[in-house]
Amino acid sequence: MTDTSQTPLVQLKDISISFGGIRAVDHVSLDLYPGEVVGLLGHNGAGKSTLIKILSGAYQKDGGEIWIEGKEANIQSPRDARDYNIETIYQTLALADNLDAASNLFLGRELTTAAGFVDDAKMESETAKIMARLNPNFRKLKEPVSALSGGQRQSVAIAKAVYFKAKILIMDEPTAALGVHETKMVADLIQELKKQGLGIFLISHDTREMLELCDRVSVMKNGKMIGTERVEDVTEDDILSMIIMGKKPDQAA
């Protein structure tokens, strides 16, 4: 259960953005607490990905405010977002297929020795530690990530975010194209991140998965926020009604 006595990790207040006269996000507010997973649902073009890209720094909002841990944030770029401990894991994962887990984890942020050389042993040791914390069954530290399964690749991408002190994680369709076993692996990773106090925005089209993984679900339609509900208070049919009809469960009659 979400502890609303805490300061939210994220508060999106009255966010708007337009493209070519079309209001893609229309005065949307949403929050996220430590140790919570909030799912974002809606048809393609509903505005959910655009909203999240504003938080990740890929887009700049036209109006509204972003607050991080109780203070207003100025996010103009992905680098700004990372400075606020926000990390995004896109469906494509952005991993270098020819490199192993450690090289991917530290890509662009390599550890070096006192003499200035890349410290491969230290990077492998640090990767083993973080993987043991997140996915104890992960053993393929020396293989190129192209040889890993979809769930293992997700593990590497998540480990990279967590190692570099992410507090807010944005996950875009993390189980798309994964099998049952791989999907469970990612679900277990999400539960472990929750225990560690991270807040997660999860974007998915799978309503059943959202009910299993999330604490709350938010539904957008035509750029507007239809509503945010605790998962224990709604059914899959309720969520589908919100997506299709644009009505909250108490308005559906």
TITIDO-54222 format. One line per field, with one value per residue (C-alpha): residue number from 1; residue in three letters; x, z, y. Coordinates in nm, 4 decimals. Layout:
# residues N
nr: [NUM / ...] .
rest: [ALA / ...] .
u: [X / ...] .
w: [Z / ...] .
v: [Y / ...] .
# end
This chain:
# residues 253
nr: [1 / 2 / 3 / 4 / 5 / 6 / 7 / 8 / 9 / 10 / 11 / 12 / 13 / 14 / 15 / 16 / 17 / 18 / 19 / 20 / 21 / 22 / 23 / 24 / 25 / 26 / 27 / 28 / 29 / 30 / 31 / 32 / 33 / 34 / 35 / 36 / 37 / 38 / 39 / 40 / 41 / 42 / 43 / 44 / 45 / 46 / 47 / 48 / 49 / 50 / 51 / 52 / 53 / 54 / 55 / 56 / 57 / 58 / 59 / 60 / 61 / 62 / 63 / 64 / 65 / 66 / 67 / 68 / 69 / 70 / 71 / 72 / 73 / 74 / 75 / 76 / 77 / 78 / 79 / 80 / 81 / 82 / 83 / 84 / 85 / 86 / 87 / 88 / 89 / 90 / 91 / 92 / 93 / 94 / 95 / 96 / 97 / 98 / 99 / 100 / 101 / 102 / 103 / 104 / 105 / 106 / 107 / 108 / 109 / 110 / 111 / 112 / 113 / 114 / 115 / 116 / 117 / 118 / 119 / 120 / 121 / 122 / 123 / 124 / 125 / 126 / 127 / 128 / 129 / 130 / 131 / 132 / 133 / 134 / 135 / 136 / 137 / 138 / 139 / 140 / 141 / 142 / 143 / 144 / 145 / 146 / 147 / 148 / 149 / 150 / 151 / 152 / 153 / 154 / 155 / 156 / 157 / 158 / 159 / 160 / 161 / 162 / 163 / 164 / 165 / 166 / 167 / 168 / 169 / 170 / 171 / 172 / 173 / 174 / 175 / 176 / 177 / 178 / 179 / 180 / 181 / 182 / 183 / 184 / 185 / 186 / 187 / 188 / 189 / 190 / 191 / 192 / 193 / 194 / 195 / 196 / 197 / 198 / 199 / 200 / 201 / 202 / 203 / 204 / 205 / 206 / 207 / 208 / 209 / 210 / 211 / 212 / 213 / 214 / 215 / 216 / 217 / 218 / 219 / 220 / 221 / 222 / 223 / 224 / 225 / 226 / 227 / 228 / 229 / 230 / 231 / 232 / 233 / 234 / 235 / 236 / 237 / 238 / 239 / 240 / 241 / 242 / 243 / 244 / 245 / 246 / 247 / 248 / 249 / 250 / 251 / 252 / 253] .
rest: [MET / THR / ASP / THR / SER / GLN / THR / PRO / LEU / VAL / GLN / LEU / LYS / ASP / ILE / SER / ILE / SER / PHE / GLY / GLY / ILE / ARG / ALA / VAL / ASP / HIS / VAL / SER / LEU / ASP / LEU / TYR / PRO / GLY / GLU / VAL / VAL / GLY / LEU / LEU / GLY / HIS / ASN / GLY / ALA / GLY / LYS / SER / THR / LEU / ILE / LYS / ILE / LEU / SER / GLY / ALA / TYR / GLN / LYS / ASP / GLY / GLY / GLU / ILE / TRP / ILE / GLU / GLY / LYS / GLU / ALA / ASN / ILE / GLN / SER / PRO / ARG / ASP / ALA / ARG / ASP / TYR / ASN / ILE / GLU / THR / ILE / TYR / GLN / THR / LEU / ALA / LEU / ALA / ASP / ASN / LEU / ASP / ALA / ALA / SER / ASN / LEU / PHE / LEU / GLY / ARG / GLU / LEU / THR / THR / ALA / ALA / GLY / PHE / VAL / ASP / ASP / ALA / LYS / MET / GLU / SER / GLU / THR / ALA / LYS / ILE / MET / ALA / ARG / LEU / ASN / PRO / ASN / PHE / ARG / LYS / LEU / LYS / GLU / PRO / VAL / SER / ALA / LEU / SER / GLY / GLY / GLN / ARG / GLN / SER / VAL / ALA / ILE / ALA / LYS / ALA / VAL / TYR / PHE / LYS / ALA / LYS / ILE / LEU / ILE / MET / ASP / GLU / PRO / THR / ALA / ALA / LEU / GLY / VAL / HIS / GLU / THR / LYS / MET / VAL / ALA / ASP / LEU / ILE / GLN / GLU / LEU / LYS / LYS / GLN / GLY / LEU / GLY / ILE / PHE / LEU / ILE / SER / HIS / ASP / THR / ARG / GLU / MET / LEU / GLU / LEU / CYS / ASP / ARG / VAL / SER / VAL / MET / LYS / ASN / GLY / LYS / MET / ILE / GLY / THR / GLU / ARG / VAL / GLU / ASP / VAL / THR / GLU / ASP / ASP / ILE / LEU / SER / MET / ILE / ILE / MET / GLY / LYS / LYS / PRO / ASP / GLN / ALA / ALA] .
u: [0.0000 / 0.1244 / 0.2267 / 0.0791 / 0.2245 / 0.5607 / 0.6750 / 0.6076 / 0.9108 / 0.7387 / 0.4539 / 0.3465 / 0.1170 / -0.1128 / 0.1263 / 0.0454 / 0.2215 / 0.1047 / 0.2414 / 0.1231 / -0.1871 / -0.2798 / -0.2868 / -0.0999 / -0.1074 / -0.3874 / -0.3508 / -0.2473 / -0.1481 / 0.0061 / 0.2239 / 0.4507 / 0.5657 / 0.8741 / 0.8338 / 0.5358 / 0.4591 / 0.2155 / 0.0954 / 0.0121 / -0.2453 / -0.4229 / -0.4548 / -0.1751 / -0.1916 / -0.3512 / -0.0597 / 0.1006 / 0.4356 / 0.4455 / 0.3815 / 0.6636 / 0.8988 / 0.8444 / 0.9579 / 1.2550 / 1.3652 / 1.3026 / 1.0280 / 0.9854 / 0.6430 / 0.4425 / 0.2854 / 0.2643 / 0.5214 / 0.7424 / 0.8297 / 1.0914 / 1.1060 / 0.9158 / 1.1098 / 1.0274 / 1.2522 / 1.3770 / 1.4078 / 1.5133 / 1.7076 / 1.7716 / 2.0892 / 1.8790 / 1.6510 / 1.9488 / 2.0680 / 1.7332 / 1.7963 / 1.5417 / 1.6333 / 1.4359 / 1.4438 / 1.2973 / 1.1616 / 1.4686 / 1.6935 / 1.9813 / 2.2367 / 2.5540 / 2.5016 / 2.8703 / 2.9670 / 2.9234 / 2.7111 / 2.9883 / 3.0898 / 2.7255 / 2.6663 / 2.9608 / 2.9405 / 3.0404 / 3.1075 / 3.3959 / 3.5821 / 3.9572 / 4.2658 / 4.4883 / 4.7017 / 4.4030 / 4.3481 / 4.0037 / 3.9600 / 3.7914 / 3.8271 / 3.6597 / 3.3758 / 3.3165 / 3.3224 / 3.0744 / 2.8490 / 2.8507 / 2.7478 / 2.4578 / 2.3347 / 2.3469 / 2.1266 / 1.8750 / 1.8831 / 2.0792 / 2.0326 / 2.2222 / 2.5490 / 2.6413 / 2.8680 / 3.1261 / 2.8950 / 2.7937 / 2.4424 / 2.3375 / 2.3585 / 2.1260 / 1.7537 / 1.5070 / 1.4639 / 1.8398 / 1.8856 / 1.6226 / 1.8224 / 2.1327 / 1.9430 / 1.7811 / 2.1126 / 2.2699 / 1.9962 / 2.0094 / 2.3894 / 2.3923 / 2.1510 / 1.8166 / 1.5302 / 1.2677 / 1.2513 / 1.0471 / 0.9871 / 0.8365 / 0.6685 / 0.9268 / 0.7717 / 0.6793 / 0.7719 / 0.8872 / 0.7738 / 0.6061 / 0.9314 / 1.1005 / 0.7994 / 0.8085 / 1.1804 / 1.1037 / 0.8104 / 1.0435 / 1.2929 / 1.0199 / 0.9206 / 1.2832 / 1.3140 / 0.9987 / 1.1512 / 1.4540 / 1.2304 / 1.2421 / 0.9365 / 0.8436 / 0.6279 / 0.5294 / 0.3900 / 0.2102 / -0.0851 / -0.1409 / -0.4176 / -0.3858 / -0.0136 / -0.0777 / -0.3152 / -0.0506 / 0.2517 / 0.1149 / -0.0113 / -0.2126 / -0.3086 / -0.3633 / -0.5567 / -0.5181 / -0.7357 / -0.6990 / -0.4334 / -0.6418 / -0.6113 / -0.9289 / -0.8388 / -0.6019 / -0.7245 / -0.5769 / -0.5576 / -0.7473 / -1.0427 / -1.0873 / -1.1308 / -0.9815 / -1.3197 / -1.3157 / -0.9782 / -1.0871 / -1.3933 / -1.1699 / -0.9489 / -1.2313 / -1.5118 / -1.3029 / -1.5063 / -1.4066 / -1.5755 / -1.8181 / -1.9225 / -1.9704 / -2.3338] .
w: [0.0000 / -0.0854 / 0.2145 / 0.1236 / 0.4410 / 0.2609 / 0.0256 / -0.3309 / -0.5402 / -0.8368 / -0.8715 / -1.2212 / -1.1831 / -1.4600 / -1.7387 / -2.0973 / -2.4321 / -2.7893 / -3.1266 / -3.4324 / -3.2569 / -3.1212 / -2.7405 / -2.6813 / -2.3015 / -2.1625 / -1.8028 / -1.6582 / -1.2951 / -1.1554 / -0.8605 / -0.7577 / -0.4108 / -0.2912 / -0.3281 / -0.5600 / -0.9142 / -1.1082 / -1.4399 / -1.7346 / -1.9763 / -2.2842 / -2.6575 / -2.8886 / -2.9026 / -2.5583 / -2.4338 / -2.1850 / -2.3624 / -2.4263 / -2.0581 / -1.9547 / -2.2148 / -2.0486 / -1.7170 / -1.8852 / -2.0526 / -2.4111 / -2.4495 / -2.2832 / -2.1412 / -2.2502 / -1.9094 / -1.5594 / -1.2984 / -1.2170 / -0.8517 / -0.7424 / -0.3741 / -0.2688 / -0.4757 / -0.8154 / -1.0852 / -1.4085 / -1.6604 / -2.0060 / -2.1233 / -2.0457 / -1.8662 / -1.6374 / -1.5661 / -1.4694 / -1.2373 / -1.0568 / -1.0390 / -1.3100 / -1.5447 / -1.8427 / -1.9762 / -2.3234 / -2.4969 / -2.7241 / -2.4100 / -2.5831 / -2.5039 / -2.7078 / -2.8295 / -2.8785 / -2.5218 / -2.2021 / -1.9018 / -1.7235 / -2.0353 / -2.0948 / -1.7354 / -1.7391 / -2.1053 / -2.1187 / -1.7434 / -1.7268 / -1.3999 / -1.4203 / -1.2220 / -1.0477 / -1.3628 / -1.5776 / -1.7448 / -1.7742 / -1.4686 / -1.6173 / -1.2974 / -1.0849 / -1.3337 / -1.3437 / -0.9630 / -0.9305 / -1.1944 / -1.0099 / -0.6880 / -0.8385 / -1.0349 / -0.7206 / -0.5516 / -0.8360 / -1.0053 / -0.8094 / -1.0910 / -1.3413 / -1.4267 / -1.7783 / -1.6840 / -1.9575 / -2.2516 / -2.5013 / -2.4268 / -2.7743 / -2.6276 / -2.3383 / -2.3156 / -2.3139 / -1.9375 / -1.8794 / -2.1057 / -1.9000 / -1.5900 / -1.7338 / -1.8292 / -1.4853 / -1.3081 / -1.4955 / -1.3781 / -1.0177 / -0.9954 / -1.0923 / -0.8094 / -0.9871 / -0.7509 / -1.0237 / -1.2959 / -1.6144 / -1.7828 / -2.1308 / -2.2166 / -2.0173 / -2.0905 / -2.4559 / -2.6646 / -2.3582 / -2.2749 / -1.9493 / -1.7661 / -1.8844 / -1.7895 / -1.4379 / -1.4166 / -1.4946 / -1.2513 / -0.9774 / -1.0608 / -1.0254 / -0.6859 / -0.5714 / -0.6858 / -0.4899 / -0.1745 / -0.2259 / -0.2288 / -0.5961 / -0.7595 / -1.0986 / -1.3809 / -1.5932 / -1.9450 / -2.0876 / -2.3007 / -2.0916 / -1.8431 / -1.6632 / -1.6159 / -1.4812 / -1.2164 / -1.1078 / -1.1020 / -1.0082 / -0.6909 / -0.8872 / -1.2523 / -1.4410 / -1.7673 / -2.0328 / -2.3372 / -2.5982 / -2.3918 / -2.0753 / -1.7500 / -1.7107 / -1.3602 / -1.1247 / -0.9264 / -0.6711 / -0.8272 / -0.5398 / -0.6135 / -0.9818 / -1.2158 / -1.5577 / -1.7072 / -1.5134 / -1.6629 / -2.0138 / -1.9742 / -1.8750 / -2.1786 / -2.4306 / -2.2915 / -2.1109 / -1.7924 / -1.4365 / -1.2808 / -1.0783 / -1.3984 / -1.6133 / -1.5344] .
v: [0.0000 / 0.3479 / 0.5572 / 0.8948 / 1.0492 / 1.0462 / 1.3198 / 1.2050 / 1.1228 / 1.2857 / 1.5319 / 1.6270 / 1.9264 / 2.0473 / 1.9416 / 2.0428 / 2.0161 / 2.0739 / 1.9690 / 2.1619 / 2.2869 / 1.9426 / 1.9212 / 1.5940 / 1.6312 / 1.8454 / 1.9711 / 1.6333 / 1.5778 / 1.2596 / 1.1581 / 0.8723 / 0.7655 / 0.5739 / 0.1973 / 0.2356 / 0.1242 / 0.3432 / 0.2058 / 0.4297 / 0.2942 / 0.4208 / 0.3695 / 0.4786 / 0.8575 / 0.8845 / 1.0945 / 0.8557 / 0.8254 / 1.2010 / 1.2710 / 1.0406 / 1.1898 / 1.5273 / 1.3770 / 1.2065 / 1.5312 / 1.4184 / 1.6827 / 2.0229 / 2.1001 / 2.4049 / 2.4481 / 2.3027 / 2.2070 / 1.9081 / 1.8530 / 1.5977 / 1.5018 / 1.8125 / 2.0674 / 2.2139 / 2.0688 / 2.2202 / 1.9365 / 2.0507 / 1.7452 / 1.3765 / 1.4863 / 1.7080 / 1.4116 / 1.1943 / 1.4703 / 1.4263 / 1.0470 / 0.9711 / 0.6859 / 0.5580 / 0.2035 / 0.2014 / -0.1058 / -0.1107 / -0.1147 / 0.0738 / -0.1946 / -0.2596 / -0.6172 / -0.6936 / -0.5992 / -0.7991 / -0.6972 / -0.5040 / -0.3105 / -0.2181 / -0.1187 / 0.1233 / 0.2282 / 0.5942 / 0.5942 / 0.3461 / 0.2947 / 0.3602 / 0.2704 / 0.5267 / 0.5239 / 0.6152 / 0.2782 / 0.1179 / -0.1055 / -0.4130 / -0.6174 / -0.3501 / -0.3089 / -0.6843 / -0.7008 / -0.4129 / -0.5680 / -0.9012 / -0.7222 / -0.5307 / -0.8327 / -1.0469 / -0.7886 / -0.7683 / -1.1074 / -1.3709 / -1.6248 / -1.4096 / -1.5861 / -1.4721 / -1.1829 / -1.2447 / -1.3149 / -1.0450 / -0.9255 / -1.0445 / -1.3967 / -1.3144 / -1.3760 / -1.0865 / -1.1009 / -1.1117 / -0.8081 / -0.6253 / -0.7202 / -0.5520 / -0.2360 / -0.2139 / -0.2828 / 0.0070 / 0.2434 / 0.1239 / 0.1289 / 0.4936 / 0.5810 / 0.5985 / 0.6782 / 0.7125 / 0.4511 / 0.4791 / 0.1436 / 0.1356 / -0.1965 / -0.3985 / -0.7383 / -0.6868 / -0.9935 / -1.1886 / -1.5413 / -1.6443 / -1.7261 / -1.4075 / -1.1971 / -1.3415 / -1.2567 / -0.8918 / -0.8937 / -1.0222 / -0.7460 / -0.4852 / -0.6242 / -0.6094 / -0.2468 / -0.1615 / -0.3110 / -0.0879 / 0.2192 / 0.3106 / 0.4600 / 0.3165 / 0.4471 / 0.1483 / 0.1923 / -0.1093 / -0.2140 / -0.5288 / -0.4509 / -0.7840 / -0.7341 / -0.3852 / -0.5190 / -0.7697 / -0.5366 / -0.1951 / -0.0302 / 0.2261 / 0.2605 / 0.5845 / 0.5941 / 0.8631 / 0.9283 / 1.2025 / 1.3769 / 1.3959 / 1.2034 / 0.9975 / 0.8880 / 0.7111 / 0.4107 / 0.1723 / -0.1725 / -0.3337 / -0.1056 / -0.1895 / -0.4845 / -0.5397 / -0.4486 / -0.1193 / -0.0302 / -0.1280 / 0.0926 / 0.3835 / 0.3240 / 0.2799 / 0.4976 / 0.7551 / 0.7182 / 0.6330 / 0.3239 / 0.5386 / 0.7211 / 0.4138 / 0.3518] .
# end
